[in-house]
Amino acid sequence: MEKAYFEFERLDVYKAAVEFRDLSARLLPSRGHAELRDQIDRASISVVANIAEGAGKTAKADKRRFYETARGSASELGALLEMARKTKAASDATYDEGRGLLLRCLQMLTRLAGSPRE
């Protein structure tokens, strides 16, 4: 019997978003930077959850809305990641890895969301 999948589990963007979520758990030191850690936590959950919800929608407009929301949260994470690097809370290597994942997510989400609205 073939294994059943949720639609979102087949998406490369979902896999990249989960990978960033895993990275975000080790991005900042365990002490200090509570506000930044909380915001990164919330935004990374938002990206993953909105991709999954968008994949589950059947109407194109609904899919677009969730993918655009995920894209906005991924952009927010880019800025938060930069703040973490600038404050020396995140290493350059972790910053580079996270930035690469986020840029991949943004590219795929842009494509999934379709052409911009007029």
N, C-alpha and C positions, 0 to 999 in steps of 0.2 A: 504494500500500500504506500502510495506517495505521500510524503510529508506535506501537510497543509501550511500555508503561509498567510500572514496578513499582507496586504498590498504594500504597505510601507517597508516591510522587511526586504523587499526586492530592490528598493531604491538605493542607488549609490549615495545620494545626498543624505539619506537617513543614516547610513553606515558611517559617513564622515561626521555627521552631527553627533552621533553617539560616541565616536572616537574623540571628538573635541570635549564632550561632556566628561569622559573618562580622564582626559588630560586636565580639565579644569579642576578636578578633585585634588590634583597634586601641583597645581599651578602656583599657589601661594603658600607661604609658611603657615603652620597650624596656629601660630599666635600672631595677633595684630591684623590690621587691614580688614576688620570685620565687615565694614560697609562695602568695601570692594568685593570681598569674597561672597557676600550675600547677593550683590547685584549680578555677579558672574554666574552664581548658582541659579538664580531666577531666569536670567536670559538664556542660559544654556538649556535649561529645562524647557523653556518656551520654544526654542528652535526645534528640539526633538518632538515635542508634543504637537506643534502646529504642522510639521511635516507629516506626522502620522495621521492627524485629523484630516488634513487636505487630501491625502491619498485615499482616505475612506469616503470622500464625497464623490458624487456622480455628476453633479452640475459643474460645468466648466468655471462659472463665475465663483462658485463656492470654493473650488480647488484653488483658483487664483488668489482669493482673499486670504486663505490660510498660508499659501506659499509666500505671499507678500508679507504677511505678519512674521513668518519665520525669517524671511530675508531682513526685515527691519531689526529683529532681535540679533541676527548674526552680525549686522553692521554695528549695532550697539556693542556687541562683544569685541569687535575689532578695536573700538575706542577704549573699552575697559582693559583689554589686553595691553594696549599701548600705555595706559596709566600704570599698570602693574610693572611694566618694564622700566618706565621712567622713574618710578619710586623704588626700584631695585627689589621689588617684591617677587618678581619673576625673573628667571635667568634668561639670557639671550637665546640659549638653545630651546628652552620651552616656549619663549615668545615666537621664535621662528617656526617651530612645529605647529603651534596654535594658529598663527597667522596663515600658514599654508592651508591648514584644514578649513579655516573660515573663508578664505578666498575661493577654495573649491566649492564650498557650500553656496556661497553667493552666486557663483557662476551657474551652478546647477539649478538653484532656486529661480534665478532670473529666467532661465530657459523654461522651467516648469510653469512659471506664472504666465508665460506668454507675452505677447506684445503689450507695450504700455497702453494705458487708457488714454483716450483722447481728451 
